[in-house]
Amino acid sequence: MLRFSPLRLPTLLTAAVLITACGDNNTRSPVEAPGADKSAKTRVLEAGADVLQGKEPLQKLNMYLDGFHFYNGALGQQMEAHHFCAKLNEDVTQCVIYDGNGPDAKIMGIEYIVSRKLFEQLPAEEKPLWHSHAHEVKSGTLVAPGIPDVAEHELMEQLVSTYGKTFHTWHTDRDKTLPLGTPLLMMGFTKDGQIDTNMVAQRDKRLGISSKQKRQQRADIVAPPVAPGADAWEKGEVRQLGVVPDAQAALRHH
């Protein structure tokens, strides 16, 4: 999953085994989907499938990242996002995003993460769909719960120069029963003063971490300048498949 120097790897693996899985199963989904309780037959079928069916792609989702997104074109509409990711190679990572990390979590969307090298090769019309991760890393708001600080630091050294394309398919901050509307493009924060600090503080308390402390720990991580074309929302270029929730509400009043 992660790439560490050979001399440090045994120590890191030992620490990872001994450490309690901080952040597991401590963030409940805010959504209660409608429907009847699972029947005994359904539970038996699930148990059988769990034992008999292969789940190779799911087993590759072995990296957990917790961060924050906002709707492209609506900076004030922000939410926490739990990423469960698999590295396809050194340049491409794919993530399934949930609204929690417990058994009741709902799938909110997906994110693809690429290296700067691959981002720079994208067509010009594609780049505005992608956001940088430099500020998320340097600010301490993007975290990898449950792994030792030294391992997280090395992971963040890899992520600081990457770019993500994220679509949310279930807007669980608003749609509290079922996924409604179209998938919406999400963005990441690029400077201090944009993110809701209360939201971050609540997350930190739940996970037992300190974003401020992580910011200090990552002061030595070098963040390269953001590649041209990314974070296009800062320049007023907004792309969406549909209308963001705030705009939908406004349209209903006219």
Secondary structure, DSSP 8 states (H G I E B T S, - for coil): -----TTTHHHHHHHHHHS--TTTT-S--S----S----HHHHHHHHHHHHHS--HHHHT--EEEEEEEEETTEEEEEEEEEEEEEESSSSEEEEEEES-SSTT--EEEEEEEE-HHHHHTS-TTTGGG-EE-HHHHHHT-SB-TTS-HHHHHHHHHHHTT-EEEEEESS-TTT-SSS--S--EEEE---STTSS-HHHHHHHHHHHT--HHHHHHHTTTS------TTSSGGGGT----SS--HHHHHHHHT-
